[in-house]
Amino acid sequence: MAMSRTSHLSFLVILVLASVAAAEIRFTEIRSDDRPIIPFDEFGFTHSGRLELNVSHISFSVTVPDSELGKLGFFLCTRDSWLQVLEQMEDAEISCTLQSDLIKKVFTFDKFKGDKSTFNIVFPQIDADQYTLVFANCFQNTQQSLKLTMDVRSAMYNLEGKSSRRDYLSAGRTILPRIYFLFFMIYFALAGLWFYVLHKKRLIVYKIHFFMLAVVILKGLNLLCEAEDKSYIKRTGSARGWDVLFYIFSFLKGIMLFTLIVLIGTGWSFLKPYLQDKEKKVLMIVIPLQVVANIAQVVVDENGPFGQVEIAWKQVFLLVDVICCCAVLFPIVWSIKNLREAARTDGKAAMNLMKLTLFRQYYIVVICYIYFTRVAVFALETITSYKYLWTSVVAAELATLAFYVFTGYKFMPEAHNPYFAIDDDEEEAAAEALKLDDEFEL
Ligand SMILES: *[C@@H]1O[C@H](CO)[C@@H](O)[C@H](O)[C@H]1NC(C)=O
């Protein structure tokens, strides 16, 4: 009993940790599984939702008497009612989740007609809310636990409009294809603008500026694939094809973006033409970690958020992401330190103060960007109602866009041209500012 309580609780934790409903047609193979609770997938239903469940090759490790078959079955449950079900179990009002009146029973194994190894069912779900499809195994046997084997195909969708077209995207995500496309257009325009800037100022362009162009283009292509991927899932329930392109671009974009942050942080190409050893080391840590992070992302996305392997991968992804985010900050800190030292020695106070301010701003903006896209968006995702899940996507994309625009604007060709004229007053003021700065720092 104690063990089953922990597993019920851990299911709750998983529910909270699991990312927003992926909702595609899913095939899950359950093999000799004795978990009392097996979560499958989560979906936001509208008032015309459907759950299509096709289960085949069902077999048990021990024989279950017919009278006990009602203790095995699928049900739908919201997060809130799951908490109440847990309370009911705690108070011993019920001994099996399937007995609770707070869940929606989809199919229990005492409903078999004839063949006991397979069933197909379409379950109309007319209460709009976010539900998780769960299998409960409450069969208790004194000698050994029941191990279950079955193939499960689950499809959840909402019917749209008069034509009753199927929409396989969860209620809060159904407008995502349009949102991604809109952002693609914005990046497309940005890439055009950047290209124009590079062309116009071609005499003072550094290598890093072409790198930035590549990052913007990749980000745009990534969004385009994501839009196409999501709209294909929306229509058909599966993503075959587009997701591969999407993963390739995500992968390239992830690596390039982190590399770009490191390169800008080191001042490569506009402060100095080379990378120091320790800066190279940061890149050598970040790039392979991004590879790992992307593999983890693919595993989680492709297999649904509830598998045991996927949860481990999800943790890998979070860990790797945190390490990458911390690692990219080091080069910026080193640059700030170098600039402060240079300011003391080479006497070009105004110039150095300007660069110093620029790098400090960049440092803060990188931290805000990382914090917002990792922590704030996650929090938003957790607190918003399932109907407005798209808002967290919009928030993350807006933050990313702001970060790109800031980076582009601040490190534009000429933005800190070393040959610009400085008069003596400015130079003196800057020297004073730097001195003050030193006192504060030390
Ligand atoms: C699943 O079951 C539903 C309902 O019986 C049926 O219409 C559908 O064709 C089945 N799908 C598959 C892939 O067997």
The ligand as a MOL file (V3000), in Angstrom:
LIG
                    3D

  0  0  0     0  0            999 V3000
M  V30 BEGIN CTAB
M  V30 COUNTS 14 14 0 0 0
M  V30 BEGIN ATOM
M  V30 1 C -9.7860 2.3180 -33.3170 0
M  V30 2 O -11.1090 2.1360 -32.8590 0
M  V30 3 C -12.0840 2.9460 -33.4860 0
M  V30 4 C -13.4070 2.6710 -32.8200 0
M  V30 5 O -13.8100 1.3600 -32.9380 0
M  V30 6 C -12.1140 2.6350 -34.9780 0
M  V30 7 O -13.0510 3.4570 -35.6310 0
M  V30 8 C -10.7330 2.8530 -35.5560 0
M  V30 9 O -10.7110 2.4880 -36.9220 0
M  V30 10 C -9.6940 2.0440 -34.7970 0
M  V30 11 N -8.3930 2.3700 -35.3000 0
M  V30 12 C -7.4410 1.4700 -35.5560 0
M  V30 13 C -6.1580 1.9910 -36.0720 0
M  V30 14 O -7.6140 0.2960 -35.3620 0
M  V30 END ATOM
M  V30 BEGIN BOND
M  V30 1 1 1 2
M  V30 2 1 1 10
M  V30 3 1 2 3
M  V30 4 1 3 4
M  V30 5 1 3 6
M  V30 6 1 4 5
M  V30 7 1 6 7
M  V30 8 1 6 8
M  V30 9 1 8 9
M  V30 10 1 8 10
M  V30 11 1 10 11
M  V30 12 1 11 12
M  V30 13 1 12 13
M  V30 14 2 12 14
M  V30 END BOND
M  V30 END CTAB
M  END
